[in-house]
Amino acid sequence: MDKFARKLFCTGLFLCIACAAAAIEVQLEYLRYPDEQETYLPTGIARLRSSLNPPEGEWAFPEFNSARPVYSMIMLGDAEKLLILDCQRKADEYYNRIYFDANANKDLTDDPIIEGALNSVSGRQDRRIQFPAVDTEIMIGGKSLPYSFRPDFMGRLVAVDRGPISEQMLSRMIYSYMRVNCAYKGKFEIDGESYTAYLGDSNCNGSFSEKFELRKISNLPEGRLPIFNKGDSFFISLSEEIDVSDAQVCGDWLLIKNRLFAVNIDQANQKMTLKPVTKNLVRLGLAMQPEHISMYTEGGEHFLMTCQPDKKIDIPEGKYRLYNYKLLKEDDQGDLWSLSARATTGCPWVNLTGRDDPVLLFGEPFIASAEVPESRLTTILGTTKAQNSVFLLFFLRGKGNENIQDLSHIRGSNSKIPLSGKEGLTHRPKEPTYKILSEGKTVAQGSFEYG
């Protein structure tokens, strides 16, 4: 090889290495949800802390129709804003008007009035008032950014409760929520394939970049429990379509097939940076090949998100536990099914040191069981109804002691697996049945219900 050829070869090699090591900058597009939403988009909800007393300080309030308006301070971005529930007319029995201090100037007379409409459910005392979306601006890192949410009010005021409302009644009868009505969306390419990522605001505080964090809960009961955590939601797909089973928690690592990236989300500048991680990685085998699987390290220091990971993946050393996963598989007739699962405190830890060849256990074979939950044992044993009734839960568990959350038929019409005949559940398997025996005789039988 002559000098020119060697120089050209070395230059090309250098460029390949540089490209492989270069960070990927993903522009994030603000996505406000349409009023008539046809496809799934990231969700988030927060219950508002309410009071019958106005917040301290000097405020300018409109003239209220309700004798006891309800005040809620809500954190959006870097500032708190006040939301007030009122009535459109003095004769209204339910709160159906909102004043919102959108510009955070402590003057609620210069903001648009938000009117709601009663949505009654036949046979129920609960009343739900539906409000239109609220579009506002919030401050993130010193920058003003758009944000959209939907207020949601539910209450139960029967005849005996009408009249002067008390703080005690407020917490017992009145439920005010806000639901996220926006997300961030970004597109990027890796190895010639296009990916779409969505960031969701899980707790409706205006931030879309809150990372996985274990919740510190004291006096936890023994047994298999869900993993209690905080963090916004992260979705990644090879198409622009996602569903609820694609949700992962926002983490600091993202693995695509077997390429690992450190993730940095800069909401203020509407960008996400993926920086390749290539050093000091060790191998972990996966018991099955999922669409996605996520894990966290001991103490919640790191959280790993994935997209179509290889059967063997290379990640940093550490002690890992499963968080959630999604599987796709065809049945014997060629119909496609989706299964999603969440980890429990009964899932084992895997210690990656690079000195052995560990495998993360999850998935098949699955075990079905019917159990009386520990939280119901005291109630059952302490009542006279124990002779006639018992509360049973149906569980489906994976090999790693994880709980199966959803099993859905998503494509095809040839499956021999019976499907539920109930409205809204025809994509799920037919409800399992049970039979309770006593001394060889059937004393009760029936079927479980979803939900």
N, C-alpha and C positions, 0 to 999 in steps of 0.2 A: 504494500500500500504506500503510495507516494505521500509527500508531506501535505499536499493540498487535500488529498482524500482523507488523511488522518485528521487534519484540522477540521474539515467539514464534518467528519464522523463525530469528533469530540464536541463540536458546537451543537450538533443535533442531539447528542446524548445529554449535554448540559441543559438544553432547552426542554427536553422531555422530563428530566428530573425537576427542573424549576417549575414546570407546569403542574407536575404531580404534587409538589409541595406548596403551591400557591393557594392562598385562602380564597374561598368562594364568597363573594358578596351578593346577598340576595336582597333586592328591593322589595319592601313590604307595602302592599296596596291596602288602603283602608276600604273595608267592605261593609257598607250599611245594608241591612237585610231588607228585602222587598216586603211590602205590606202583605202580599199574598205569597207566602213562602212555599215552594213546591218541592224543594230538595232539602236534605238535612244540612244544617250549618251548626258550628259549635254553640253550645248552650252554656248558660251560667245564671245563677240565681243567688239572691241574698235577702234574708229577712231583715226588715228595717226595725231598729230600736225606736220605739214610739213613746211619747209622753203627752199628757194633757197640759203640761206647763211649757211655755215658750222658752227658748234658750236665753241665757244671760246676754246682756249687752243691749245696745240701742238698735232697734229694728224698725222698719217701716212696713206695717201690715195693711192689707186691704180690709174692708169691712166684711166680717164673716157672717154667713147665714146660720151656721151651726153654733149652738150654745157652747159646745166643747170641741173645737177643732183639735186635730191630732198633729203633733210636731215630730219630725224625724230629721236628725242631722245625718247626712250620708257623705262618706269619703269618696271623692271622685278625683283620681289623679293625686295632685299634691295639695288639694284644698278640700275643706268641708263645705257642703252646700245644704241649705235648708229646704225640706219638702213639707208641705202642710196639706192635710186632708180636710176638706170642708164639704158643704152641701151646696147644690145649685139653687135650691129654694129652702126656705125655713121649714116647710112642711115635709121635706124629704126625710125618709127614715134611715137612709144609708148614705155614707160618705161617697160622693160621686163627682167631686171637683178637687183639683190639685193646683196649688200654687207652688212654684219651684223657682228658687233664686238661682237662675242659670248663670248669671254673671257674678255671683258671689259678692254683691255689693251691699248686702243686708237690707235691700229694698225689694219687697215682693210685689210692689204695685207697678213696676215697670217691666214685668215679664209676662209673656202670654199665659192666659188661663187655660188649663188642660181639663176638658170635660170628659167624663166617663159615662158608660151606659150599663144598665143593670142586665146581668145575664143569669136568670134564675134557672135552677135545676128542679124539675118537678119532683115533689115528694120530699124535698130536703129543706131544712131550715137555713142552711148556709146560703149566703148571697154573694155573688161575685160581681165586682164592677170592673169592666174592661176599659182600659184607657189607650189612646193612641200612643205611638212611639214618641219619645221625647228626644229631640236632637239638640245637642249642646256642644260647648267647647270646654275642654279640660286642660290643665297645665301638667305637662310631664317633662321633667328635666329643664324647666324654664321655657318650654315651647308650648304654644297653644295647638291642641289637636282635636279633631272631631270625635264625638262619642255619641252613641245612641242607646237608649234603654227603654223598656216598657214597664210602667208601674202596674201593679196588680194588687187589688184589694179584695180580701175575702172576710166576711163577718157573719156572725150569728146573733141576731137580736130578736128573740121571741118576745111575746107580749109583756111578760113579767120584767124583762130587761129594759124596756123602753122608758125613756125619761132621762134624768141626769145620769150620765155615765161616770164611773169611777176609774181610778188607775188600776184597781184589781180587775175590774171588768174589761178594761182595755187589753191587758195581757192575756186574758182568758177568752175573749170573744173576737178581738180584732186582729187580723193578720195582714200586714202590709209587706209586699215584696217588690223587688225590682228584678227584671230579667234582661240579660244582655241582648242587644239588638244589632250587634256589629262584631266584626272580627278583622284580623289582618291576614292577607294572602300573599304568598310569594312563590315564584317559579324559578327553577334552576336546572342545570344539566350536569350529569356525572357520567362519564364513559359513554356518551352518546345517547343516554336515556333522560327523558324529561320528568321532573318531579314537581308536585305542587304541595306546598305546606300551608297549613292554617294555624293561626294562633288564636286561642279562645280565652276570654276573661271569665274564669270559673266562679269567682266570688263577686263580680260586678263592682269592682272598685276602680275601674279605669285602666288598670295595669294589665298588660298581656304577657309579661315576662317573668312572673313570679315562679321561681324554681321549686322543685320537689322539696318538701320539708316534713319530717316525721312530727306528728303531733305528740306533745307531752301530756299524757292523760294518767292521772293518779288513780289508784285503787281499781285497776282493770280486773275483771273476773278471769278466772282460769278457763282454759279450753281454747278451741280454735276460734280466733276472732279475725275480722277484717283488718287490713293495714290502715291505720288512721293517719292521714297525711293532709297536707295543704299543697297548693300549687296550681298554676294555670294549665290549660289543656293544649296539647300539641297533636296535630294530625299531619300525616304525610301519605301521599298517594301518587301512583304513576298516571292517574287520570285526575280530573278536577273534581270527581265525585268522592264523597266520604259518607260514612254513617257512624252512628254512635259507637259501634264496636271497634272503630279505628282510633278511638281516643287513647292517647298516652299522656302522662304528666310531663310538663315542660322540664327538661333536664339540661345538663351541661355537656353531655356526650350524645352524638348521633352516629349510629352505625348503618351504612347503606351497603347491603350485601356483605362485604368484609372490608369496607373502607371506613375508618373511624375519623370523626371530626369533633373538635371542641366547638361548642355552640355559644355564641354571644348575640344577644338580642338587644338592639338599641332602638327602643320604641320612639324616643324623641326625634331621631333622625330617620325613622322608618326603614331600618335595614337589619338584616341578620347576617352574621359572618360565620362561615364554617371553615375552621382552620384544621388542616390534616394533622392527625396524630399518628406517628409511625414508629416511635421509639419505645422500648421497654414494654412491649406487648407480649402477652402469654395466651395460649390457646385454651378455649373452652368448647366442648362438644355440646350440641343441643339434641335432646332425645327425639324431637320431631322438628320438621322445618316449617316454621310459622310464617304468616304474612307479616306479623310484627311480634316482638316480644320485648318487654322492658324489665329492667332489674335495677336495684339500688344497692349501694355499698353500706357496710355496717355504720350505723349512726345517721344514715341518710346524707353522707358527705357528697356522694356523686350519684347521679341518676342517668342510666343508659337507655336511650330511645333507639329503636331500630326500624328498618324498612327492608322487608324480604331478605333477612340475614341468611348467610350460608349455614350449612349444617355444622360447620366448625368455624368459630369466629375468634379473632385476635383482639383482646381488650387489655387494659392495664391490670396489673396485679391487684389483689384485694379480696375481701370477703363479700360475696354477692348473695342476694336473695331475689327470687322471682317477684315481680309486681303484677303484670298482666300479660296476656297474649291473645292472638287471634289465629285460628286455623281455618283453612279451606280444604275440603275434601269431597270427592265424588263418591256416591254410593254405588252399589253393584249394578244399578240401572243407568248410571251415567249422570244422574241429577247432582247438582252442586249444593253443598251445605256449608254453613259458616258456624263456627263455634268460638265463643269468647269466654275467658276465665279470668278470675282475680285471685291473687295469693291470699293466704291467711297466715296467722302467726304459727301455724303448724307446718309451714313449708320450710324445708331444710336450707341451711346456708351452704354455699360452695366456696371453698377457700382456694383461690388461684395463686399459686406460688411459682409456677413454671417448672416444678420438679416432677409433676405427674401429668396425667391426661384425664382430668375430671369431666363429667357429663352432668349438665343440668337436667334433672328429672322433672317431667311434666307431661300432660297429655295422656295418650292411651297407655294401658287399658283404663277405662273409666269405671268407677264403682258407684252404684246407686244404693241409697239408704233412706229409710223413713225414721225420723227421730223426734223425740220430745225435747225441745230446746231447754237448756238448764234454766233459762230465765222464767220458764213457765212451770217448772217442777214444784216450786214452793206454792204457787197459786193453786195448782191442781191438787196437790196433796193436802192443802189446807182448806178445801171446800167440800161440801157435801155433793157437789156435782161430779166429783171425780169418779163416782160409780157409773155415771151415764155418759160422760164426754171426756175427750182428751184432745190436746192440740198437737197435731203432727205436722212436721215439715219434711218435704222431700228434698234430698240433696243428691247432686251428681258431682263426684270428685274425680280429679285427675291423679296421675301417678305421683305427683309431687305434693299431694294433699291440698291442692288448690280447689276453689269452688267454681263450678261451671255456672256462668251467669246467663248465657243465652245460647240456644241452638236453633238455627233457622234454615229453612229450605229457601234457597235464593235463585235457583235456576233449574228448569227442566219440568217434565210432566209425566215421567215414567216411573218415579219412585214407588216402591212397594211399602215404604214406611208410612203408616197411617198418620194423617195430619189432623190437627184440631179443627172442629167444625164451628167454633165460636167466632163471632164477628171480631175482626181485628187480630185474630190469632191463627189464621189459616196457614201461616208460614211456619208454624211451630209443630213439633210432634204432638200427636194425640195425648191428652192428659193421662199420666200413669194412674193405675188403679191400686187399691189396697184392700186387704182382707185381714181382719183381726180374729184370731182363734183363741178359745178358752177351753181347755180339756178336749181338744180335738173338734170343737164345734165353732161354727162361724157366729160371732156375736156382733160384728159390724163389718160393712164393706162399702166401698164407694170409690170416688176418684178425687185426685188432688186438683187444685185450681191454680192457674198462673196468677202471679201478683201477690 
